[in-house]
Amino acid sequence: MQDQAMTPDDPLDWIALLKAEVAKEGKSVSSVARKIDMPRPSLSMLLNDAYPGGLTSVTGKFRGKVLGLYRDQLHCPHIGSAISAEQCRHHAGRPISTSNPERFRQHNACRVCPQNPIQTAENGIKT
């Protein structure tokens, strides 16, 4: 992975955020791995650009959590990019629109999304 400026839609932006977090004083690979629920050896290999196999599955599993913890953003699976937590709440809280096909699809996607802040609040799950 090359060092480059992160863009909001960069699929590897979460790895740069992890590297920055581990580099902070008082942080360790172990503490960051515990916080994101990733095995420490896996995180170590990821940070050293030695992760075996492709990054697709690990990105799908951990990118949203990392963006939420360290950038106050979430990966929206429906939109396919990072959005702010406020945008996520806005999309999730909008009423269903049967006249706008894209808003209808977004509403349906939000209803089943595990990151939906409205559903997690109703179920007592802290986001």
N, C-alpha and C positions, 0 to 999 in steps of 0.2 A: 504494500500500500504506500503510495506516495504522499508526502505531506503537502497539502494544498488547502486553500481557503475552503471552509465548509459552506455549503449552500443548503438552504432549508430542505431541498429535495434530494440531497446526496444520500444514497442508501448506506454509506459507510460513515456518516457523520457521528453515529453513536459510538463507534470505536475511538474516534478522536476525543470524544467527551470522556470515555473511560480512561484513556491515556492521561488526559489532563487531571482527572480526579485522583488517579493513583500517584501522580507527580506532586500533589499537594502535600505539604508538611503534615505529618501525623496520620497520613493515609497509607494503607498497604494493599497489596493485591488481595490478601485474605479478607480484609475488612470490606472492600468494595465487592468482592465475590459474594460474601454473605448478604450484603445489602440487596444485590440484584438476584439472589438465589441461583447463582451459577457456580459449578464446581471450580475451586481455586486453580487446579491444573489447567482446566479449559480456558479460564480467563488469562492465565499466564501465557499460554500458547497464542491466544488471540492477540494479546498486547505485543507479543514478539513476532508477529506476522508468521507464525508457524502453526496455525490452526489446521488440523488435518481435514481434508475434504473441503467441500464448498462452504461458503459463508451464507448461502441462502437460508438454510434451516435455522442456523443460530441467529441470523438477523431477524427472521420472522418471530422467533421466540423471545428475544431479549431487547430489540431495538425500542419498542414502545415503552418498556419499563425504564430503560436508560434515559430516553428523552424526557419522560415524565419526571424522573428523579433529578436530573441534572440540567435540564433546560426548560422545565415547565411546558413541555410539548408532548404530544402523543402522536403515534403513527396511526393515522386513520386508514384502516384497511379498505374502506369504500373509496375514499378519494385517492389513496395510494401515495400519500405524502404526509409529512409532519404538519400538524396544526397545533395551535395553542390550546391550552386547557379551556380557555374561555370560548374559543370557536367550537370546541367539542361540545361544551354545555349548550351553546347556542343551537347547533345542529340537533342535538338530542332532545332539546326542549321545544323545538318547533312543532306546531300541530301538523298532522298529516295533510298533504295536498294531493288531491286526486286530479287536479287540472295541470300540474307540472310533473312530467314523468321523472325528471332528475330528482326533485324533492321527494317524490313518492319512493324512489329507490333508496335515497338517503335515509328517509324515515324508517324504512324496513331494515336497512343495514344497522342503524342505531339501536333498534329494538333488540337485536340479537348480539350486539357487540359487547364483549366482556369489559371494555373500557368505558362503557356508558356511565357517566357520572351521576345521572339521575337514577338509574336502576341500582347502582351500587350504594347510593345514599339511602334509597328506600329499603334495601336489604341489610342496612347497617354495616356495609363494608366500607372501610376507609380507603379513599383513593390517594 
